[in-house]
Amino acid sequence: MAWLERKKYLETHLAVEDIARELDMSIGQFHQYFDKVIGESFRTWRIRKRIEHARQLLADHPDWPVTRIARESGFNDRSNFYQQFKRFTGQSVTDYRTTQDSNRTKAQRD
């Protein structure tokens, strides 16, 4: 799916209607596809993909501020980003970053 490869799920201005239209689906077909094929709602899937992206950015750019990580991952609200990150990873952003720093330091020593 080209839409997925272009990481359009990171774009904050796109409404579900826009995405369905771009994929040449009705809104009903779009929601049904996610519920039946993906096994979760589009909203949950999109947040999960954004958090996966944020985790990669946190690992690749330890010097970036969290606000930039959140923005680059499709979150306009830092508070929501923190909440969703904890929900999907089980860790706070700070704890995740600390773990990444520890792993990076250990890898450098080995």
C-alpha positions as CSV (number, residue, x, y, z in Angstrom):
1,M,0.0,0.0,0.0
2,A,1.7,3.2,-1.2
3,W,-0.1,5.2,1.4
4,L,1.6,3.2,4.1
5,E,5.0,3.4,2.5
6,R,4.8,7.2,2.3
7,K,4.0,7.2,6.0
8,K,0.9,9.3,5.5
9,Y,-0.3,8.2,8.9
10,L,2.1,10.7,10.4
11,E,0.2,13.6,8.7
12,T,-1.9,15.4,11.2
13,H,-4.1,17.3,8.8
14,L,-5.6,14.3,7.1
15,A,-9.1,13.3,8.2
16,V,-10.4,9.7,7.8
17,E,-12.6,10.9,4.9
18,D,-9.5,12.2,3.1
19,I,-7.6,9.0,3.6
20,A,-10.5,6.8,2.5
21,R,-11.0,9.0,-0.6
22,E,-7.3,8.7,-1.4
23,L,-7.5,4.9,-1.2
24,D,-10.6,5.0,-3.3
25,M,-12.8,3.5,-0.5
26,S,-16.0,4.6,1.1
27,I,-15.6,5.5,4.8
28,G,-17.6,2.4,5.7
29,Q,-15.3,0.2,3.6
30,F,-12.3,1.8,5.1
31,H,-13.4,1.2,8.7
32,Q,-14.5,-2.3,7.9
33,Y,-11.1,-3.1,6.4
34,F,-9.3,-2.0,9.5
35,D,-11.7,-3.8,11.8
36,K,-11.8,-7.1,9.9
37,V,-8.3,-7.3,8.2
38,I,-6.1,-5.3,10.5
39,G,-8.0,-6.3,13.7
40,E,-8.2,-2.8,15.3
41,S,-9.7,0.5,14.6
42,F,-8.0,2.9,12.3
43,R,-7.5,5.4,15.1
44,T,-5.7,2.7,17.3
45,W,-3.7,1.6,14.3
46,R,-2.6,5.1,13.4
47,I,-1.6,5.9,17.0
48,R,0.4,2.6,17.2
49,K,2.2,3.4,14.0
50,R,3.0,6.9,15.2
51,I,4.4,5.5,18.5
52,E,6.5,3.0,16.6
53,H,7.9,5.9,14.6
54,A,8.5,7.9,17.7
55,R,10.4,5.0,19.3
56,Q,12.7,4.8,16.2
57,L,13.3,8.6,16.4
58,L,14.1,8.4,20.1
59,A,16.6,5.7,19.4
60,D,18.1,7.4,16.3
61,H,18.1,11.0,17.7
62,P,18.8,10.9,21.4
63,D,19.6,14.7,21.3
64,W,16.2,15.7,19.9
65,P,13.8,17.3,22.4
66,V,10.6,15.3,23.0
67,T,8.5,18.0,21.5
68,R,10.3,17.5,18.2
69,I,9.9,13.7,18.4
70,A,6.2,14.2,19.1
71,R,5.7,16.6,16.2
72,E,7.7,14.4,13.8
73,S,5.6,11.5,14.8
74,G,2.3,13.2,14.1
75,F,1.3,14.4,17.5
76,N,0.4,18.1,17.9
77,D,-0.1,17.8,21.7
78,R,2.8,16.8,23.8
79,S,0.6,15.7,26.7
80,N,-1.3,13.4,24.4
81,F,2.0,12.0,23.0
82,Y,3.2,11.2,26.5
83,Q,-0.1,9.5,27.4
84,Q,-0.2,7.4,24.2
85,F,3.4,6.5,24.4
86,K,2.9,5.1,27.9
87,R,-0.3,3.3,26.8
88,F,1.4,1.6,23.8
89,T,4.8,0.9,25.2
90,G,4.2,0.5,28.9
91,Q,7.0,3.0,29.6
92,S,7.1,6.7,29.9
93,V,9.1,8.6,27.3
94,T,11.8,9.4,29.8
95,D,12.1,5.8,30.9
96,Y,12.3,4.6,27.3
97,R,14.9,7.2,26.5
98,T,17.0,6.2,29.6
99,T,16.8,2.5,28.5
100,Q,18.0,3.5,25.0
101,D,20.8,5.5,26.4
102,S,21.9,2.6,28.7
103,N,21.8,0.2,25.7
104,R,23.8,2.5,23.6
105,T,26.4,3.0,26.3
106,K,26.6,-0.8,26.8
107,A,27.0,-1.5,23.1
108,Q,29.8,1.1,22.9
109,R,31.7,-0.7,25.7
110,D,31.2,-4.2,24.2
